Structures are given as structure tokens and as C-alpha cells.
Amino acid sequence: MPKTTPELPQVARYKPYYHELEMGKTYLWCSCGLSQQQPFCDGSHQGTGFEPVRYAAKEPHQEVLFCGCKHSADKPFCDGAHNDLKADYDEDDPNSPENLAIPIVAAGADGRALLNGGCYVSKVERIPLQEHGNLRLGPVISATTGALYQSQFYAEVGSGESPVTHFGDRHTIALVTQGRGQITISGRVFPISPHMGVYVRPGEAFSINNPDTLAINLFLAVCPQAEQAEFLPQMPTGFETDYPERTVGVDPEQRQTMADRFFQILVDKCIGSNVVTQFIGDVPKSKAAMHRHLYEESIVILKGSGFMWTEDLKTPVATGDVIFLPRKQIHSLECTDPDGMMLAGVIYPGDNPAINY
Ligand code: FES
């Protein structure tokens, strides 16, 4: 029997255990890592100094990820700490005979390459954009294309002030991919520049001022999902002053490691977005082992190229593409670029992009 100490639990496995909990039932999560009935306690902790953690379901059919590595700071749940217990992220060989046999899917007439389980990669340049003054706007992810939680729009803003745009009582999280200017959010003005995340609270509206001839391009994630934007005759007041910070730029000091990968949270609860999280990250040339998440995710490829894999299909991805990933869909995003891949994602509902299973 392996030994453990109160300072050092045994790793049962380097990823969490998915469970759907029964309402009214109490679960005893193994904290020492020695139980033979993972992730639950079988009494093996006796004499180790560890005690099991008790948890009762908070809602019917509550889905949880119980920590398997026993190093989470959010016990009994996974907080992504398992990614940092090894120097390398778990990888898979894209050139294995099984992987080479997986067919490559091409994008259809609508610009989407359809993978398993409703996952797809969208060639954004093929999305039809509608003109509203100097704003060109089109849906990339929506209920029509299978999303349950979030929608995403691609926007190009020409010179001048865009129409006042409103997504009702929803959170809007923007990612600027090109251009510099200002965004006005319900009367409050903020400078914007590439790779900046912007948060617009439910009920607020926004417009974008482009002082240049180069378009300002953005992706707009809207949660819960909206089929279309509303355009208001004038900018409303009512900026929520309890949340004064609304833009977050890339800051190397804020980068978090995930084995050999990096990510930085842009928009999250730190600036008031409690249920939607936006991040930006770097992926080295590699193919991550297949894994899942409990949140629905949209990913914009900002730089680099590779393949998006699901269980028995794969498709190329390149700079500017958007990936839609349903909850619990098994997948891997491979980077084939020696210089690595840069991406930005929005997860909803969720607050930690490092949690995978
Ligand atoms: S399995 Fe322990 S933190 Fe994820």
C-alpha cells in the first residue's frame, strides 16, 4: 500500500471523476487518494491524517467533477490543479495508425465543418454579414447551429460611430481582433485595442467609435443566447457603476500555467461576470489527449493552425476560425504550427477553463 502524509495525498489519477449526483444523498469524497473505490472513501485514510470530505447534492441531477489528483484547492471538486502535477500536458500522437485513419472533414457551403456531437469549425469569412450603418454583423454560433447556452456574432466596424447595439438582459463579452478605437457602454467610454476583452452587463447597450479607415473587428459572445441584436435610437444611460472596470488587456504577469500551456483570464467574476468567462491562451505544437468539459465553449483562433478532433472526425483550423464545442463533447485541439497557437475562448456556464475530464 503506498504511503501518504497529511501534506502529500496520493494521486489516484491525473484527472477528475464525472458524477451525476442523487438529490438527498450524501457523498464522502476520498481526500487521501488511497481508497480502492475512487473517488469515494473506503476507510483507507485511517491513520494517515486525512479525512474524507462530505458533500450533499444541491440540485436534482447535479453534475460534478470530483477531484482525482487530490490536490485541488476546491475540494471535493476539480479546480484544474491536476494539469500542473506533471511537466507536460497529457498528449496524444496525431500520427498513430488510429488517428491517421480518422477522416478529414471539409467545410460545407455555409463555411462550417461539422464534427461529432454538434461540434463544428466555422470559416468566419463565409458568414453572411448584414449591414447596419458602418456595422457589419453576422451570427457564428446560435441556437440554429445547435448551441444551447451561448451565441456568438462576428462584427466589423468601419470608420465612425456604430449604431447603438443591445442584446437585452444578457451578458455580452467582446474580443477585439483588429483595430483601435473606443467602445461606449451605456454612456461610459473605454479605449479598445487588439486582443482586449470587453464586458457589457445585462441591460446595457454599446456602440463603437472607429477613428481609422481600418475596420475594427470583434467577436461578440452573448449569454444566454440571442438570435439577433437590437439597435436603439440613442445610447441609454444606466451604466452599472458597481462594475466600473470593463476592459481587460493581455498582461504577461497575469498568465497562469497549465503544464506547458499558458492562459490568462480576461473577463470573469473579477469584473462582475459571474457566469461567463473569457480567456486568452497559448498552445505549443502538440495534440492534447482527448478530453471533455462541463461547459459550452466557443474558441477563436487568433494565430496559428492545426486540427480540431472529435471521436472519429477531424478538420483543419486556421487563424480567424471559430470552434463551437458543446458541453461534454470529447475533443482535442491540435496545434501543428511550430510557433504555437494563440486562441481566445468563452466558457458558459463556467469560470475555470483549466477544468477538463
Ligand atoms: S483532478 Fe484534482 S484538480 Fe482536477
Boltz pocket constraint, residues with backbone or C-beta under 6 A from the ligand:
constraints:
  - pocket:
      binder: B
      contacts: [[A, 13], [A, 14], [A, 15], [A, 16], [A, 17], [A, 66], [A, 67], [A, 68], [A, 69], [A, 70], [A, 71], [A, 72], [A, 77], [A, 78], [A, 79], [A, 80], [A, 81], [A, 82], [A, 83], [A, 356]]
      max_distance: 6.0
